[in-house]
Amino acid sequence: MKLIALQIRTASDFAKNLEELITLINSCEENSLILAPELALSGFAYDKMEEAAQFSTNAIEKIKNLSQNKIIVLTFITKKEHNFFNTLYIFHNRQIVHTQSKIKLFPLGNELEYFGKGDEKDIKIIEINGLKIATLICFELRFPELWEKVKGADIILNPAMWGIKRKEHYETISKALALVNQCFVVACNSANDNMAKGSAIISPFGNVIKDDLKKNNDPKKNDSKTKIEADFDIDEIKKVRTYIDIGLKNR
């Protein structure tokens, strides 16, 4: 199975973002796990939250229909009663197999003013085709108590919109999560100019596959990879948990 992080930009045009995302998803091979950055279709659209939530309703159906023989993971601005939430959806075989809303809202980004908090019990390991998958959304990566809730997962996902000033934090913590949990981590961050990029597939041994470096001198041009890909190998997890036994071997 391929693990794929889509290191993409988010523009102000929701429909264009969805169109480009659909094209990328369709370009991914079957039997892939595909993760997009946090709120990839809308960004933190505080000035049009109602519009974003309505757009999410239609987008969710379209993405669901693309998930035959693929696992697709996105976060959306959603609305429940009178509150907005930053909600993650996992799609597989044209079904919604899991949802969870962000519980750790980033204070420097004014998230507490616009979003309601999700339920911590929704942060958990789920199984898809025998694979144990869990998710921490962006800022949640910083909380050690949440690492306990995803302990034993084969794959931990982190969709993010993480600022460039804290790029080293994002990359260091993502790698530490893979090493401590002896699992694969798919870190997927926005490619917008003020974001840290740093999207990566990180193995249980701490090997990092990423590409977010500019290869030219034009500050306005980003030619880093849009798709970060690596093969998932369950034997790597078994090997590290056997030879560096910290109690995860039988999870």
C-alpha positions in Angstrom: 0.0 0.0 0.0 1.1 3.5 -0.8 1.1 6.2 1.9 0.6 9.6 0.2 0.7 13.1 1.7 -0.6 15.8 -0.6 1.5 18.9 0.1 -0.8 21.4 -1.6 -1.8 25.1 -1.5 -5.2 26.3 -0.4 -6.6 29.3 -2.3 -9.7 31.4 -1.5 -11.7 29.7 -4.2 -13.3 26.6 -2.6 -14.5 25.1 -5.9 -11.1 25.4 -7.5 -9.5 23.8 -4.4 -11.9 20.9 -4.7 -11.3 20.5 -8.4 -7.6 20.4 -8.0 -7.8 17.9 -5.1 -10.1 15.6 -7.1 -7.5 15.6 -9.9 -4.8 14.7 -7.5 -6.8 11.9 -5.8 -7.7 10.4 -9.2 -4.0 10.4 -10.0 -3.2 8.2 -7.0 -3.1 4.5 -7.5 -5.6 2.1 -5.9 -4.8 0.7 -2.5 -3.4 4.1 -1.3 -3.9 6.0 1.8 -4.2 9.7 0.9 -4.0 12.6 3.4 -4.5 16.2 2.6 -3.5 19.2 4.7 -5.8 20.6 7.4 -8.8 22.3 5.9 -7.4 22.0 2.4 -10.6 23.0 0.7 -11.3 26.2 2.6 -8.5 27.2 4.9 -9.5 28.9 8.1 -12.2 30.9 6.3 -13.3 32.9 9.3 -15.0 35.5 7.2 -17.3 33.0 5.4 -17.7 30.1 7.8 -21.4 29.5 6.9 -20.4 29.3 3.2 -17.5 26.9 4.0 -19.7 24.6 6.0 -22.3 24.4 3.2 -19.6 23.8 0.7 -18.2 20.9 2.9 -21.6 19.1 2.7 -21.3 18.7 -1.0 -17.6 18.1 -1.0 -17.9 15.3 1.4 -20.2 13.4 -0.9 -17.9 13.9 -3.9 -14.8 12.8 -2.0 -16.7 9.8 -0.6 -17.4 8.6 -4.1 -13.7 8.7 -5.0 -12.7 6.4 -2.2 -13.3 3.0 -3.8 -10.2 0.9 -3.1 -8.6 4.0 -1.5 -8.5 5.5 2.0 -8.9 9.3 1.8 -8.5 11.5 4.8 -9.6 15.2 4.9 -10.7 17.8 7.4 -13.6 20.1 6.7 -15.4 23.1 8.3 -18.7 21.6 9.5 -21.6 23.0 11.4 -23.7 21.2 14.1 -26.5 23.1 15.6 -25.0 26.6 16.1 -21.4 25.7 16.3 -18.7 25.2 13.7 -16.1 22.4 14.0 -12.9 21.4 12.3 -13.9 17.8 11.5 -11.8 15.0 10.1 -13.4 12.4 7.8 -11.9 9.1 6.8 -13.4 7.6 3.6 -13.0 4.1 2.4 -14.9 2.2 -0.3 -17.4 5.0 -0.7 -18.2 5.0 3.0 -17.5 7.4 5.9 -15.7 5.1 8.3 -14.6 7.6 11.0 -15.0 11.2 12.0 -13.4 13.3 14.7 -13.4 17.0 15.4 -10.3 18.9 16.6 -10.2 19.2 20.4 -7.0 21.2 20.8 -7.7 24.5 19.2 -4.7 26.7 18.4 -5.1 30.0 20.5 -2.6 32.0 18.3 -4.8 31.3 15.3 -8.0 32.5 16.9 -9.5 29.0 16.6 -11.1 29.2 20.0 -13.2 32.2 18.8 -14.7 30.4 15.8 -14.7 26.6 16.5 -16.3 24.4 19.0 -14.1 21.7 20.6 -14.6 18.1 19.6 -14.9 15.1 21.9 -11.7 13.5 23.1 -13.2 10.0 23.0 -13.2 10.2 19.2 -9.4 10.3 19.1 -8.9 6.5 18.9 -7.4 3.8 16.8 -9.7 2.4 14.0 -9.1 -0.6 11.8 -9.4 -0.6 8.1 -8.5 -3.9 6.3 -6.6 -5.0 9.4 -4.5 -1.8 9.6 -4.7 0.3 12.8 -5.0 3.9 12.0 -5.2 7.0 14.2 -5.2 10.8 13.7 -4.0 13.8 15.6 -5.1 17.1 13.9 -2.3 19.8 13.6 -1.8 21.4 17.1 -2.9 18.1 18.8 0.5 16.8 17.9 2.0 18.8 20.8 0.1 17.1 23.6 1.8 14.0 25.1 -1.5 12.8 26.7 -3.0 12.4 23.2 0.0 10.3 22.1 -1.2 7.7 24.7 -4.6 7.5 22.9 -2.9 6.5 19.6 -0.3 4.2 21.1 -0.2 0.9 19.2 -1.4 2.3 15.8 0.3 1.1 12.7 -0.2 4.5 11.0 -0.7 7.9 12.7 -1.9 10.7 10.5 -1.4 14.5 11.1 -3.1 16.9 8.7 -1.8 20.4 9.5 -1.7 24.0 8.6 1.4 24.7 10.6 3.2 28.0 10.4 6.6 28.5 8.9 8.0 30.1 12.1 7.6 26.8 13.9 8.8 24.5 11.0 11.5 22.8 13.1 9.0 22.0 15.8 6.7 20.4 13.3 9.3 18.2 11.7 10.9 17.3 15.0 7.7 16.3 16.8 6.4 14.3 13.8 9.6 12.3 13.7 9.5 11.8 17.5 5.9 10.5 17.2 7.0 7.8 14.8 10.0 6.8 16.9 8.1 6.7 20.2 5.1 4.8 18.8 7.2 2.6 16.5 4.9 3.2 13.6 4.5 5.1 10.3 3.6 8.8 10.6 2.0 10.6 7.6 2.6 14.3 8.3 0.7 16.5 5.7 1.1 20.3 5.9 0.0 23.1 3.7 2.3 24.4 1.0 1.0 28.0 1.3 3.8 30.6 1.5 3.3 31.3 5.3 3.2 27.6 6.1 6.1 25.3 7.2 5.5 22.6 4.5 7.5 19.7 6.0 5.1 17.1 4.8 6.7 13.6 5.2 6.2 9.9 5.4 8.2 8.8 8.5 9.0 5.1 9.1 9.1 3.4 12.5 12.9 3.6 12.4 12.8 7.4 11.8 13.6 7.4 8.1 12.0 10.5 6.6 10.8 10.9 3.0 10.0 14.5 2.2 10.5 17.2 -0.4 9.8 20.9 0.4 13.0 22.6 -0.7 13.0 25.2 -3.5 15.2 24.3 -6.4 15.4 27.8 -7.8 16.0 31.3 -6.7 12.5 32.7 -7.4 10.8 33.2 -4.0 7.4 33.2 -5.7 7.8 29.8 -7.3 7.4 26.6 -5.3 8.6 23.5 -7.2 8.7 21.1 -4.3 6.7 17.9 -4.7 3.0 18.0 -4.4 2.7 14.2 -3.7 5.0 12.7 -1.0 4.8 8.9 -1.4 6.2 5.9 0.4 5.4 2.2 0.6 3.8 0.9 3.8 5.6 -2.1 5.1 4.1 -3.8 8.2 7.3 -5.8 8.6 9.1 -2.6 9.6 6.7 -2.2 12.5 7.1 -5.8 13.5 10.8 -5.6 13.3 11.3 -2.5 15.4 8.7 -3.6 18.0 10.5 -7.0 18.3 14.1 -5.8 18.6 13.5 -2.6 20.4 10.7 -3.9 22.7 9.0 -1.1 24.6 5.7 -3.0 25.1 4.1 -2.4 21.8 4.9 -5.8 20.2 1.5 -7.3 21.0 -0.7 -4.3 20.4 
